[in-house]
Amino acid sequence: MRPHGDPQPERAGLLETVRAVAAAFFGVRGGRAHQRDLERLHPVAVIAVALMLAAAFVAVLLFVVNRVVA
């Protein structure tokens, strides 16, 4: 938690959110980076990016499987 007088940290941008979600998918986020993400990332943006990346991953898998089977 931040002390009462500390300014609000700057919100993370889209690219930083994508990087954080991708690192979470692979499980390679460090403790310090995780703490920084908790302060800067917006939960709704994280959920939206995670759903989009998961859908893209499934689409790529389906594409590769269809190419191999065909």
mmCIF file as Biopython writes it, N, C-alpha, C and O atoms, coordinates in Angstrom:
data_model
#
loop_
_atom_site.group_PDB
_atom_site.id
_atom_site.type_symbol
_atom_site.label_atom_id
_atom_site.label_alt_id
_atom_site.label_comp_id
_atom_site.label_asym_id
_atom_site.label_entity_id
_atom_site.label_seq_id
_atom_site.pdbx_PDB_ins_code
_atom_site.Cartn_x
_atom_site.Cartn_y
_atom_site.Cartn_z
_atom_site.occupancy
_atom_site.B_iso_or_equiv
_atom_site.auth_seq_id
_atom_site.auth_asym_id
_atom_site.pdbx_PDB_model_num
ATOM 1   N N  . MET A ? 1  ? 0.836   -1.175  0.000   1.0 0.0 1  A 1 
ATOM 2   C CA . MET A ? 1  ? 0.000   0.000   0.000   1.0 0.0 1  A 1 
ATOM 3   C C  . MET A ? 1  ? 0.885   1.244   0.000   1.0 0.0 1  A 1 
ATOM 4   O O  . MET A ? 1  ? 2.007   1.244   0.506   1.0 0.0 1  A 1 
ATOM 5   N N  . ARG A ? 2  ? 0.338   2.290   -0.582  1.0 0.0 2  A 1 
ATOM 6   C CA . ARG A ? 2  ? 1.056   3.556   -0.619  1.0 0.0 2  A 1 
ATOM 7   C C  . ARG A ? 2  ? 0.703   4.387   0.610   1.0 0.0 2  A 1 
ATOM 8   O O  . ARG A ? 2  ? -0.443  4.378   1.060   1.0 0.0 2  A 1 
ATOM 9   N N  . PRO A ? 3  ? 1.686   5.104   1.154   1.0 0.0 3  A 1 
ATOM 10  C CA . PRO A ? 3  ? 1.343   6.052   2.214   1.0 0.0 3  A 1 
ATOM 11  C C  . PRO A ? 3  ? 0.402   7.122   1.668   1.0 0.0 3  A 1 
ATOM 12  O O  . PRO A ? 3  ? 0.326   7.329   0.457   1.0 0.0 3  A 1 
ATOM 13  N N  . HIS A ? 4  ? -0.302  7.792   2.551   1.0 0.0 4  A 1 
ATOM 14  C CA . HIS A ? 4  ? -1.350  8.731   2.161   1.0 0.0 4  A 1 
ATOM 15  C C  . HIS A ? 4  ? -0.866  9.851   1.243   1.0 0.0 4  A 1 
ATOM 16  O O  . HIS A ? 4  ? -1.613  10.262  0.355   1.0 0.0 4  A 1 
ATOM 17  N N  . GLY A ? 5  ? 0.331   10.349  1.418   1.0 0.0 5  A 1 
ATOM 18  C CA . GLY A ? 5  ? 0.813   11.489  0.653   1.0 0.0 5  A 1 
ATOM 19  C C  . GLY A ? 5  ? 1.404   11.153  -0.700  1.0 0.0 5  A 1 
ATOM 20  O O  . GLY A ? 5  ? 1.639   12.067  -1.490  1.0 0.0 5  A 1 
ATOM 21  N N  . ASP A ? 6  ? 1.658   9.889   -1.011  1.0 0.0 6  A 1 
ATOM 22  C CA . ASP A ? 6  ? 2.294   9.520   -2.277  1.0 0.0 6  A 1 
ATOM 23  C C  . ASP A ? 6  ? 1.343   9.734   -3.447  1.0 0.0 6  A 1 
ATOM 24  O O  . ASP A ? 6  ? 0.146   9.472   -3.330  1.0 0.0 6  A 1 
ATOM 25  N N  . PRO A ? 7  ? 1.872   10.213  -4.587  1.0 0.0 7  A 1 
ATOM 26  C CA . PRO A ? 7  ? 1.021   10.405  -5.763  1.0 0.0 7  A 1 
ATOM 27  C C  . PRO A ? 7  ? 0.624   9.062   -6.377  1.0 0.0 7  A 1 
ATOM 28  O O  . PRO A ? 7  ? 1.305   8.052   -6.200  1.0 0.0 7  A 1 
ATOM 29  N N  . GLN A ? 8  ? -0.484  9.079   -7.094  1.0 0.0 8  A 1 
ATOM 30  C CA . GLN A ? 8  ? -0.966  7.881   -7.797  1.0 0.0 8  A 1 
ATOM 31  C C  . GLN A ? 8  ? 0.029   7.523   -8.900  1.0 0.0 8  A 1 
ATOM 32  O O  . GLN A ? 8  ? 0.411   8.403   -9.672  1.0 0.0 8  A 1 
ATOM 33  N N  . PRO A ? 9  ? 0.464   6.260   -9.002  1.0 0.0 9  A 1 
ATOM 34  C CA . PRO A ? 9  ? 1.384   5.899   -10.080 1.0 0.0 9  A 1 
ATOM 35  C C  . PRO A ? 9  ? 0.692   5.994   -11.437 1.0 0.0 9  A 1 
ATOM 36  O O  . PRO A ? 9  ? -0.525  5.839   -11.542 1.0 0.0 9  A 1 
ATOM 37  N N  . GLU A ? 10 ? 1.481   6.250   -12.460 1.0 0.0 10 A 1 
ATOM 38  C CA . GLU A ? 10 ? 0.953   6.363   -13.811 1.0 0.0 10 A 1 
ATOM 39  C C  . GLU A ? 10 ? 0.391   5.023   -14.253 1.0 0.0 10 A 1 
ATOM 40  O O  . GLU A ? 10 ? 0.990   3.980   -13.991 1.0 0.0 10 A 1 
ATOM 41  N N  . ARG A ? 11 ? -0.751  5.043   -14.921 1.0 0.0 11 A 1 
ATOM 42  C CA . ARG A ? 11 ? -1.373  3.810   -15.413 1.0 0.0 11 A 1 
ATOM 43  C C  . ARG A ? 11 ? -0.563  3.234   -16.559 1.0 0.0 11 A 1 
ATOM 44  O O  . ARG A ? 11 ? 0.035   3.970   -17.344 1.0 0.0 11 A 1 
ATOM 45  N N  . ALA A ? 12 ? -0.547  1.915   -16.647 1.0 0.0 12 A 1 
ATOM 46  C CA . ALA A ? 12 ? 0.199   1.221   -17.688 1.0 0.0 12 A 1 
ATOM 47  C C  . ALA A ? 12 ? -0.525  1.349   -19.019 1.0 0.0 12 A 1 
ATOM 48  O O  . ALA A ? 12 ? -1.752  1.445   -19.061 1.0 0.0 12 A 1 
ATOM 49  N N  . GLY A ? 13 ? 0.233   1.350   -20.097 1.0 0.0 13 A 1 
ATOM 50  C CA . GLY A ? 13 ? -0.339  1.396   -21.431 1.0 0.0 13 A 1 
ATOM 51  C C  . GLY A ? 13 ? -0.680  0.001   -21.929 1.0 0.0 13 A 1 
ATOM 52  O O  . GLY A ? 13 ? -0.490  -0.991  -21.225 1.0 0.0 13 A 1 
ATOM 53  N N  . LEU A ? 14 ? -1.182  -0.057  -23.145 1.0 0.0 14 A 1 
ATOM 54  C CA . LEU A ? 14 ? -1.610  -1.324  -23.736 1.0 0.0 14 A 1 
ATOM 55  C C  . LEU A ? 14 ? -0.440  -2.287  -23.896 1.0 0.0 14 A 1 
ATOM 56  O O  . LEU A ? 14 ? -0.559  -3.468  -23.567 1.0 0.0 14 A 1 
ATOM 57  N N  . LEU A ? 15 ? 0.683   -1.797  -24.395 1.0 0.0 15 A 1 
ATOM 58  C CA . LEU A ? 15 ? 1.829   -2.681  -24.619 1.0 0.0 15 A 1 
ATOM 59  C C  . LEU A ? 15 ? 2.339   -3.264  -23.301 1.0 0.0 15 A 1 
ATOM 60  O O  . LEU A ? 15 ? 2.685   -4.443  -23.241 1.0 0.0 15 A 1 
ATOM 61  N N  . GLU A ? 16 ? 2.387   -2.461  -22.264 1.0 0.0 16 A 1 
ATOM 62  C CA . GLU A ? 16 ? 2.827   -2.959  -20.965 1.0 0.0 16 A 1 
ATOM 63  C C  . GLU A ? 16 ? 1.845   -3.990  -20.408 1.0 0.0 16 A 1 
ATOM 64  O O  . GLU A ? 16 ? 2.255   -4.964  -19.776 1.0 0.0 16 A 1 
ATOM 65  N N  . THR A ? 17 ? 0.561   -3.777  -20.641 1.0 0.0 17 A 1 
ATOM 66  C CA . THR A ? 17 ? -0.452  -4.735  -20.205 1.0 0.0 17 A 1 
ATOM 67  C C  . THR A ? 17 ? -0.293  -6.050  -20.957 1.0 0.0 17 A 1 
ATOM 68  O O  . THR A ? 17 ? -0.378  -7.121  -20.357 1.0 0.0 17 A 1 
ATOM 69  N N  . VAL A ? 18 ? -0.063  -5.978  -22.258 1.0 0.0 18 A 1 
ATOM 70  C CA . VAL A ? 18 ? 0.132   -7.195  -23.058 1.0 0.0 18 A 1 
ATOM 71  C C  . VAL A ? 18 ? 1.373   -7.946  -22.574 1.0 0.0 18 A 1 
ATOM 72  O O  . VAL A ? 18 ? 1.346   -9.171  -22.448 1.0 0.0 18 A 1 
ATOM 73  N N  . ARG A ? 19 ? 2.443   -7.230  -22.306 1.0 0.0 19 A 1 
ATOM 74  C CA . ARG A ? 19 ? 3.669   -7.881  -21.810 1.0 0.0 19 A 1 
ATOM 75  C C  . ARG A ? 19 ? 3.434   -8.575  -20.471 1.0 0.0 19 A 1 
ATOM 76  O O  . ARG A ? 19 ? 3.909   -9.690  -20.257 1.0 0.0 19 A 1 
ATOM 77  N N  . ALA A ? 20 ? 2.705   -7.920  -19.575 1.0 0.0 20 A 1 
ATOM 78  C CA . ALA A ? 20 ? 2.433   -8.497  -18.263 1.0 0.0 20 A 1 
ATOM 79  C C  . ALA A ? 20 ? 1.572   -9.752  -18.377 1.0 0.0 20 A 1 
ATOM 80  O O  . ALA A ? 20 ? 1.819   -10.743 -17.690 1.0 0.0 20 A 1 
ATOM 81  N N  . VAL A ? 21 ? 0.565   -9.710  -19.243 1.0 0.0 21 A 1 
ATOM 82  C CA . VAL A ? 21 ? -0.313  -10.878 -19.424 1.0 0.0 21 A 1 
ATOM 83  C C  . VAL A ? 21 ? 0.452   -12.013 -20.093 1.0 0.0 21 A 1 
ATOM 84  O O  . VAL A ? 21 ? 0.303   -13.170 -19.700 1.0 0.0 21 A 1 
ATOM 85  N N  . ALA A ? 22 ? 1.266   -11.702 -21.095 1.0 0.0 22 A 1 
ATOM 86  C CA . ALA A ? 22 ? 2.055   -12.741 -21.760 1.0 0.0 22 A 1 
ATOM 87  C C  . ALA A ? 22 ? 3.037   -13.383 -20.781 1.0 0.0 22 A 1 
ATOM 88  O O  . ALA A ? 22 ? 3.224   -14.600 -20.801 1.0 0.0 22 A 1 
ATOM 89  N N  . ALA A ? 23 ? 3.657   -12.587 -19.939 1.0 0.0 23 A 1 
ATOM 90  C CA . ALA A ? 23 ? 4.571   -13.143 -18.934 1.0 0.0 23 A 1 
ATOM 91  C C  . ALA A ? 23 ? 3.804   -14.016 -17.943 1.0 0.0 23 A 1 
ATOM 92  O O  . ALA A ? 23 ? 4.314   -15.042 -17.492 1.0 0.0 23 A 1 
ATOM 93  N N  . ALA A ? 24 ? 2.595   -13.615 -17.609 1.0 0.0 24 A 1 
ATOM 94  C CA . ALA A ? 24 ? 1.777   -14.421 -16.694 1.0 0.0 24 A 1 
ATOM 95  C C  . ALA A ? 24 ? 1.393   -15.749 -17.337 1.0 0.0 24 A 1 
ATOM 96  O O  . ALA A ? 24 ? 1.336   -16.768 -16.648 1.0 0.0 24 A 1 
ATOM 97  N N  . PHE A ? 25 ? 1.128   -15.760 -18.647 1.0 0.0 25 A 1 
ATOM 98  C CA . PHE A ? 25 ? 0.807   -17.005 -19.336 1.0 0.0 25 A 1 
ATOM 99  C C  . PHE A ? 25 ? 1.955   -18.003 -19.216 1.0 0.0 25 A 1 
ATOM 100 O O  . PHE A ? 25 ? 1.732   -19.203 -19.055 1.0 0.0 25 A 1 
ATOM 101 N N  . PHE A ? 26 ? 3.179   -17.499 -19.295 1.0 0.0 26 A 1 
ATOM 102 C CA . PHE A ? 26 ? 4.349   -18.364 -19.218 1.0 0.0 26 A 1 
ATOM 103 C C  . PHE A ? 26 ? 4.861   -18.545 -17.793 1.0 0.0 26 A 1 
ATOM 104 O O  . PHE A ? 26 ? 5.703   -19.409 -17.546 1.0 0.0 26 A 1 
ATOM 105 N N  . GLY A ? 27 ? 4.372   -17.754 -16.867 1.0 0.0 27 A 1 
ATOM 106 C CA . GLY A ? 27 ? 4.771   -17.873 -15.462 1.0 0.0 27 A 1 
ATOM 107 C C  . GLY A ? 27 ? 6.163   -17.361 -15.180 1.0 0.0 27 A 1 
ATOM 108 O O  . GLY A ? 27 ? 6.862   -17.919 -14.334 1.0 0.0 27 A 1 
ATOM 109 N N  . VAL A ? 28 ? 6.587   -16.312 -15.864 1.0 0.0 28 A 1 
ATOM 110 C CA . VAL A ? 28 ? 7.957   -15.807 -15.701 1.0 0.0 28 A 1 
ATOM 111 C C  . VAL A ? 28 ? 7.994   -14.390 -15.128 1.0 0.0 28 A 1 
ATOM 112 O O  . VAL A ? 28 ? 8.940   -13.649 -15.393 1.0 0.0 28 A 1 
ATOM 113 N N  . ARG A ? 29 ? 6.994   -14.004 -14.358 1.0 0.0 29 A 1 
ATOM 114 C CA . ARG A ? 29 ? 6.961   -12.659 -13.777 1.0 0.0 29 A 1 
ATOM 115 C C  . ARG A ? 29 ? 7.664   -12.672 -12.434 1.0 0.0 29 A 1 
ATOM 116 O O  . ARG A ? 29 ? 7.364   -13.510 -11.584 1.0 0.0 29 A 1 
ATOM 117 N N  . GLY A ? 30 ? 8.597   -11.750 -12.233 1.0 0.0 30 A 1 
ATOM 118 C CA . GLY A ? 30 ? 9.319   -11.643 -10.967 1.0 0.0 30 A 1 
ATOM 119 C C  . GLY A ? 30 ? 8.508   -10.912 -9.917  1.0 0.0 30 A 1 
ATOM 120 O O  . GLY A ? 30 ? 7.501   -10.279 -10.233 1.0 0.0 30 A 1 
ATOM 121 N N  . GLY A ? 31 ? 8.940   -10.996 -8.678  1.0 0.0 31 A 1 
ATOM 122 C CA . GLY A ? 31 ? 8.219   -10.389 -7.567  1.0 0.0 31 A 1 
ATOM 123 C C  . GLY A ? 31 ? 8.125   -8.882  -7.653  1.0 0.0 31 A 1 
ATOM 124 O O  . GLY A ? 31 ? 7.061   -8.316  -7.400  1.0 0.0 31 A 1 
ATOM 125 N N  . ARG A ? 32 ? 9.212   -8.221  -8.006  1.0 0.0 32 A 1 
ATOM 126 C CA . ARG A ? 32 ? 9.215   -6.761  -8.107  1.0 0.0 32 A 1 
ATOM 127 C C  . ARG A ? 32 ? 8.315   -6.301  -9.255  1.0 0.0 32 A 1 
ATOM 128 O O  . ARG A ? 32 ? 7.561   -5.339  -9.110  1.0 0.0 32 A 1 
ATOM 129 N N  . ALA A ? 33 ? 8.396   -6.987  -10.387 1.0 0.0 33 A 1 
ATOM 130 C CA . ALA A ? 33 ? 7.556   -6.641  -11.534 1.0 0.0 33 A 1 
ATOM 131 C C  . ALA A ? 33 ? 6.082   -6.892  -11.210 1.0 0.0 33 A 1 
ATOM 132 O O  . ALA A ? 33 ? 5.210   -6.128  -11.623 1.0 0.0 33 A 1 
ATOM 133 N N  . HIS A ? 34 ? 5.818   -7.951  -10.481 1.0 0.0 34 A 1 
ATOM 134 C CA . HIS A ? 34 ? 4.441   -8.256  -10.081 1.0 0.0 34 A 1 
ATOM 135 C C  . HIS A ? 34 ? 3.881   -7.146  -9.195  1.0 0.0 34 A 1 
ATOM 136 O O  . HIS A ? 34 ? 2.739   -6.725  -9.377  1.0 0.0 34 A 1 
ATOM 137 N N  . GLN A ? 35 ? 4.663   -6.679  -8.256  1.0 0.0 35 A 1 
ATOM 138 C CA . GLN A ? 35 ? 4.220   -5.605  -7.366  1.0 0.0 35 A 1 
ATOM 139 C C  . GLN A ? 35 ? 3.961   -4.318  -8.150  1.0 0.0 35 A 1 
ATOM 140 O O  . GLN A ? 35 ? 2.988   -3.610  -7.891  1.0 0.0 35 A 1 
ATOM 141 N N  . ARG A ? 36 ? 4.835   -4.024  -9.103  1.0 0.0 36 A 1 
ATOM 142 C CA . ARG A ? 36 ? 4.645   -2.835  -9.936  1.0 0.0 36 A 1 
ATOM 143 C C  . ARG A ? 36 ? 3.368   -2.966  -10.772 1.0 0.0 36 A 1 
ATOM 144 O O  . ARG A ? 36 ? 2.634   -1.994  -10.950 1.0 0.0 36 A 1 
ATOM 145 N N  . ASP A ? 37 ? 3.110   -4.171  -11.282 1.0 0.0 37 A 1 
ATOM 146 C CA . ASP A ? 37 ? 1.894   -4.407  -12.065 1.0 0.0 37 A 1 
ATOM 147 C C  . ASP A ? 37 ? 0.639   -4.217  -11.224 1.0 0.0 37 A 1 
ATOM 148 O O  . ASP A ? 37 ? -0.359  -3.679  -11.703 1.0 0.0 37 A 1 
ATOM 149 N N  . LEU A ? 38 ? 0.689   -4.659  -9.971  1.0 0.0 38 A 1 
ATOM 150 C CA . LEU A ? 38 ? -0.471  -4.487  -9.095  1.0 0.0 38 A 1 
ATOM 151 C C  . LEU A ? 38 ? -0.819  -3.017  -8.916  1.0 0.0 38 A 1 
ATOM 152 O O  . LEU A ? 38 ? -1.992  -2.670  -8.779  1.0 0.0 38 A 1 
ATOM 153 N N  . GLU A ? 39 ? 0.181   -2.158  -8.916  1.0 0.0 39 A 1 
ATOM 154 C CA . GLU A ? 39 ? -0.044  -0.732  -8.727  1.0 0.0 39 A 1 
ATOM 155 C C  . GLU A ? 39 ? -0.475  -0.027  -10.011 1.0 0.0 39 A 1 
ATOM 156 O O  . GLU A ? 39 ? -1.222  0.949   -9.952  1.0 0.0 39 A 1 
ATOM 157 N N  . ARG A ? 40 ? -0.020  -0.502  -11.167 1.0 0.0 40 A 1 
ATOM 158 C CA . ARG A ? 40 ? -0.216  0.240   -12.407 1.0 0.0 40 A 1 
ATOM 159 C C  . ARG A ? 40 ? -1.283  -0.318  -13.332 1.0 0.0 40 A 1 
ATOM 160 O O  . ARG A ? 40 ? -1.926  0.451   -14.046 1.0 0.0 40 A 1 
ATOM 161 N N  . LEU A ? 41 ? -1.495  -1.634  -13.345 1.0 0.0 41 A 1 
ATOM 162 C CA . LEU A ? 41 ? -2.414  -2.230  -14.313 1.0 0.0 41 A 1 
ATOM 163 C C  . LEU A ? 41 ? -3.856  -2.125  -13.841 1.0 0.0 41 A 1 
ATOM 164 O O  . LEU A ? 41 ? -4.150  -2.247  -12.652 1.0 0.0 41 A 1 
ATOM 165 N N  . HIS A ? 42 ? -4.735  -1.901  -14.784 1.0 0.0 42 A 1 
ATOM 166 C CA . HIS A ? 42 ? -6.163  -1.843  -14.501 1.0 0.0 42 A 1 
ATOM 167 C C  . HIS A ? 42 ? -6.740  -3.250  -14.683 1.0 0.0 42 A 1 
ATOM 168 O O  . HIS A ? 42 ? -6.528  -3.859  -15.732 1.0 0.0 42 A 1 
ATOM 169 N N  . PRO A ? 43 ? -7.459  -3.780  -13.697 1.0 0.0 43 A 1 
ATOM 170 C CA . PRO A ? 43 ? -7.949  -5.166  -13.763 1.0 0.0 43 A 1 
ATOM 171 C C  . PRO A ? 43 ? -8.803  -5.470  -14.996 1.0 0.0 43 A 1 
ATOM 172 O O  . PRO A ? 43 ? -8.685  -6.552  -15.573 1.0 0.0 43 A 1 
ATOM 173 N N  . VAL A ? 44 ? -9.646  -4.549  -15.401 1.0 0.0 44 A 1 
ATOM 174 C CA . VAL A ? 44 ? -10.496 -4.790  -16.575 1.0 0.0 44 A 1 
ATOM 175 C C  . VAL A ? 44 ? -9.640  -4.906  -17.834 1.0 0.0 44 A 1 
ATOM 176 O O  . VAL A ? 44 ? -9.915  -5.746  -18.691 1.0 0.0 44 A 1 
ATOM 177 N N  . ALA A ? 45 ? -8.613  -4.078  -17.955 1.0 0.0 45 A 1 
ATOM 178 C CA . ALA A ? 45 ? -7.725  -4.144  -19.110 1.0 0.0 45 A 1 
ATOM 179 C C  . ALA A ? 45 ? -6.968  -5.469  -19.125 1.0 0.0 45 A 1 
ATOM 180 O O  . ALA A ? 45 ? -6.771  -6.058  -20.188 1.0 0.0 45 A 1 
ATOM 181 N N  . VAL A ? 46 ? -6.544  -5.942  -17.957 1.0 0.0 46 A 1 
ATOM 182 C CA . VAL A ? 46 ? -5.829  -7.224  -17.880 1.0 0.0 46 A 1 
ATOM 183 C C  . VAL A ? 46 ? -6.740  -8.360  -18.328 1.0 0.0 46 A 1 
ATOM 184 O O  . VAL A ? 46 ? -6.310  -9.232  -19.083 1.0 0.0 46 A 1 
ATOM 185 N N  . ILE A ? 47 ? -7.982  -8.363  -17.877 1.0 0.0 47 A 1 
ATOM 186 C CA . ILE A ? 47 ? -8.919  -9.419  -18.258 1.0 0.0 47 A 1 
ATOM 187 C C  . ILE A ? 47 ? -9.195  -9.383  -19.759 1.0 0.0 47 A 1 
ATOM 188 O O  . ILE A ? 47 ? -9.218  -10.426 -20.413 1.0 0.0 47 A 1 
ATOM 189 N N  . ALA A ? 48 ? -9.403  -8.190  -20.303 1.0 0.0 48 A 1 
ATOM 190 C CA . ALA A ? 48 ? -9.674  -8.062  -21.738 1.0 0.0 48 A 1 
ATOM 191 C C  . ALA A ? 48 ? -8.491  -8.543  -22.572 1.0 0.0 48 A 1 
ATOM 192 O O  . ALA A ? 48 ? -8.672  -9.277  -23.543 1.0 0.0 48 A 1 
ATOM 193 N N  . VAL A ? 49 ? -7.288  -8.132  -22.199 1.0 0.0 49 A 1 
ATOM 194 C CA . VAL A ? 49 ? -6.091  -8.553  -22.944 1.0 0.0 49 A 1 
ATOM 195 C C  . VAL A ? 49 ? -5.877  -10.063 -22.807 1.0 0.0 49 A 1 
ATOM 196 O O  . VAL A ? 49 ? -5.504  -10.726 -23.775 1.0 0.0 49 A 1 
ATOM 197 N N  . ALA A ? 50 ? -6.110  -10.598 -21.629 1.0 0.0 50 A 1 
ATOM 198 C CA . ALA A ? 50 ? -5.946  -12.038 -21.425 1.0 0.0 50 A 1 
ATOM 199 C C  . ALA A ? 50 ? -6.921  -12.829 -22.289 1.0 0.0 50 A 1 
ATOM 200 O O  . ALA A ? 50 ? -6.538  -13.842 -22.874 1.0 0.0 50 A 1 
ATOM 201 N N  . LEU A ? 51 ? -8.158  -12.391 -22.380 1.0 0.0 51 A 1 
ATOM 202 C CA . LEU A ? 51 ? -9.138  -13.081 -23.229 1.0 0.0 51 A 1 
ATOM 203 C C  . LEU A ? 51 ? -8.750  -13.008 -24.701 1.0 0.0 51 A 1 
ATOM 204 O O  . LEU A ? 51 ? -8.890  -13.987 -25.435 1.0 0.0 51 A 1 
ATOM 205 N N  . MET A ? 52 ? -8.261  -11.843 -25.133 1.0 0.0 52 A 1 
ATOM 206 C CA . MET A ? 52 ? -7.837  -11.706 -26.533 1.0 0.0 52 A 1 
ATOM 207 C C  . MET A ? 52 ? -6.617  -12.570 -26.839 1.0 0.0 52 A 1 
ATOM 208 O O  . MET A ? 52 ? -6.562  -13.210 -27.889 1.0 0.0 52 A 1 
ATOM 209 N N  . LEU A ? 53 ? -5.642  -12.594 -25.936 1.0 0.0 53 A 1 
ATOM 210 C CA . LEU A ? 53 ? -4.458  -13.423 -26.172 1.0 0.0 53 A 1 
ATOM 211 C C  . LEU A ? 53 ? -4.801  -14.910 -26.141 1.0 0.0 53 A 1 
ATOM 212 O O  . LEU A ? 53 ? -4.253  -15.686 -26.925 1.0 0.0 53 A 1 
ATOM 213 N N  . ALA A ? 54 ? -5.688  -15.309 -25.257 1.0 0.0 54 A 1 
ATOM 214 C CA . ALA A ? 54 ? -6.107  -16.716 -25.205 1.0 0.0 54 A 1 
ATOM 215 C C  . ALA A ? 54 ? -6.836  -17.100 -26.491 1.0 0.0 54 A 1 
ATOM 216 O O  . ALA A ? 54 ? -6.610  -18.184 -27.030 1.0 0.0 54 A 1 
ATOM 217 N N  . ALA A ? 55 ? -7.706  -16.221 -26.986 1.0 0.0 55 A 1 
ATOM 218 C CA . ALA A ? 55 ? -8.421  -16.496 -28.237 1.0 0.0 55 A 1 
ATOM 219 C C  . ALA A ? 55 ? -7.444  -16.567 -29.410 1.0 0.0 55 A 1 
ATOM 220 O O  . ALA A ? 55 ? -7.589  -17.421 -30.285 1.0 0.0 55 A 1 
ATOM 221 N N  . ALA A ? 56 ? -6.455  -15.679 -29.432 1.0 0.0 56 A 1 
ATOM 222 C CA . ALA A ? 56 ? -5.450  -15.715 -30.497 1.0 0.0 56 A 1 
ATOM 223 C C  . ALA A ? 56 ? -4.630  -17.007 -30.434 1.0 0.0 56 A 1 
ATOM 224 O O  . ALA A ? 56 ? -4.304  -17.591 -31.467 1.0 0.0 56 A 1 
ATOM 225 N N  . PHE A ? 57 ? -4.302  -17.446 -29.224 1.0 0.0 57 A 1 
ATOM 226 C CA . PHE A ? 57 ? -3.549  -18.695 -29.057 1.0 0.0 57 A 1 
ATOM 227 C C  . PHE A ? 57 ? -4.350  -19.884 -29.582 1.0 0.0 57 A 1 
ATOM 228 O O  . PHE A ? 57 ? -3.810  -20.736 -30.287 1.0 0.0 57 A 1 
ATOM 229 N N  . VAL A ? 58 ? -5.626  -19.941 -29.244 1.0 0.0 58 A 1 
ATOM 230 C CA . VAL A ? 58 ? -6.484  -21.036 -29.721 1.0 0.0 58 A 1 
ATOM 231 C C  . VAL A ? 58 ? -6.615  -20.974 -31.240 1.0 0.0 58 A 1 
ATOM 232 O O  . VAL A ? 58 ? -6.582  -22.013 -31.900 1.0 0.0 58 A 1 
ATOM 233 N N  . ALA A ? 59 ? -6.764  -19.776 -31.809 1.0 0.0 59 A 1 
ATOM 234 C CA . ALA A ? 59 ? -6.878  -19.630 -33.255 1.0 0.0 59 A 1 
ATOM 235 C C  . ALA A ? 59 ? -5.605  -20.106 -33.960 1.0 0.0 59 A 1 
ATOM 236 O O  . ALA A ? 59 ? -5.679  -20.765 -34.997 1.0 0.0 59 A 1 
ATOM 237 N N  . VAL A ? 60 ? -4.454  -19.777 -33.406 1.0 0.0 60 A 1 
ATOM 238 C CA . VAL A ? 60 ? -3.190  -20.234 -33.999 1.0 0.0 60 A 1 
ATOM 239 C C  . VAL A ? 60 ? -3.079  -21.758 -33.919 1.0 0.0 60 A 1 
ATOM 240 O O  . VAL A ? 60 ? -2.653  -22.402 -34.878 1.0 0.0 60 A 1 
ATOM 241 N N  . LEU A ? 61 ? -3.459  -22.328 -32.788 1.0 0.0 61 A 1 
ATOM 242 C CA . LEU A ? 61 ? -3.421  -23.784 -32.662 1.0 0.0 61 A 1 
ATOM 243 C C  . LEU A ? 61 ? -4.349  -24.461 -33.674 1.0 0.0 61 A 1 
ATOM 244 O O  . LEU A ? 61 ? -3.966  -25.445 -34.308 1.0 0.0 61 A 1 
ATOM 245 N N  . LEU A ? 62 ? -5.563  -23.936 -33.824 1.0 0.0 62 A 1 
ATOM 246 C CA . LEU A ? 62 ? -6.492  -24.502 -34.803 1.0 0.0 62 A 1 
ATOM 247 C C  . LEU A ? 62 ? -5.950  -24.384 -36.220 1.0 0.0 62 A 1 
ATOM 248 O O  . LEU A ? 62 ? -6.088  -25.312 -37.018 1.0 0.0 62 A 1 
ATOM 249 N N  . PHE A ? 63 ? -5.338  -23.252 -36.537 1.0 0.0 63 A 1 
ATOM 250 C CA . PHE A ? 63 ? -4.754  -23.061 -37.856 1.0 0.0 63 A 1 
ATOM 251 C C  . PHE A ? 63 ? -3.641  -24.077 -38.119 1.0 0.0 63 A 1 
ATOM 252 O O  . PHE A ? 63 ? -3.598  -24.693 -39.183 1.0 0.0 63 A 1 
ATOM 253 N N  . VAL A ? 64 ? -2.751  -24.248 -37.155 1.0 0.0 64 A 1 
ATOM 254 C CA . VAL A ? 64 ? -1.635  -25.181 -37.319 1.0 0.0 64 A 1 
ATOM 255 C C  . VAL A ? 64 ? -2.146  -26.616 -37.452 1.0 0.0 64 A 1 
ATOM 256 O O  . VAL A ? 64 ? -1.660  -27.366 -38.298 1.0 0.0 64 A 1 
ATOM 257 N N  . VAL A ? 65 ? -3.100  -26.998 -36.641 1.0 0.0 65 A 1 
ATOM 258 C CA . VAL A ? 65 ? -3.642  -28.364 -36.706 1.0 0.0 65 A 1 
ATOM 259 C C  . VAL A ? 65 ? -4.330  -28.597 -38.042 1.0 0.0 65 A 1 
ATOM 260 O O  . VAL A ? 65 ? -4.163  -29.658 -38.643 1.0 0.0 65 A 1 
ATOM 261 N N  . ASN A ? 66 ? -5.100  -27.627 -38.517 1.0 0.0 66 A 1 
ATOM 262 C CA . ASN A ? 66 ? -5.762  -27.783 -39.818 1.0 0.0 66 A 1 
ATOM 263 C C  . ASN A ? 66 ? -4.760  -27.897 -40.953 1.0 0.0 66 A 1 
ATOM 264 O O  . ASN A ? 66 ? -4.989  -28.647 -41.902 1.0 0.0 66 A 1 
ATOM 265 N N  . ARG A ? 67 ? -3.660  -27.173 -40.875 1.0 0.0 67 A 1 
ATOM 266 C CA . ARG A ? 67 ? -2.618  -27.261 -41.907 1.0 0.0 67 A 1 
ATOM 267 C C  . ARG A ? 67 ? -1.931  -28.628 -41.887 1.0 0.0 67 A 1 
ATOM 268 O O  . ARG A ? 67 ? -1.646  -29.206 -42.936 1.0 0.0 67 A 1 
ATOM 269 N N  . VAL A ? 68 ? -1.670  -29.132 -40.685 1.0 0.0 68 A 1 
ATOM 270 C CA . VAL A ? 68 ? -0.966  -30.415 -40.565 1.0 0.0 68 A 1 
ATOM 271 C C  . VAL A ? 68 ? -1.864  -31.556 -41.021 1.0 0.0 68 A 1 
ATOM 272 O O  . VAL A ? 68 ? -1.407  -32.469 -41.709 1.0 0.0 68 A 1 
ATOM 273 N N  . VAL A ? 69 ? -3.127  -31.510 -40.646 1.0 0.0 69 A 1 
ATOM 274 C CA . VAL A ? 69 ? -4.061  -32.600 -40.976 1.0 0.0 69 A 1 
ATOM 275 C C  . VAL A ? 69 ? -4.418  -32.588 -42.445 1.0 0.0 69 A 1 
ATOM 276 O O  . VAL A ? 69 ? -4.626  -33.650 -43.033 1.0 0.0 69 A 1 
ATOM 277 N N  . ALA A ? 70 ? -4.496  -31.423 -43.052 1.0 0.0 70 A 1 
ATOM 278 C CA . ALA A ? 70 ? -4.929  -31.331 -44.461 1.0 0.0 70 A 1 
ATOM 279 C C  . ALA A ? 70 ? -3.910  -31.805 -45.435 1.0 0.0 70 A 1 
ATOM 280 O O  . ALA A ? 70 ? -4.151  -31.779 -46.641 1.0 0.0 70 A 1 
#
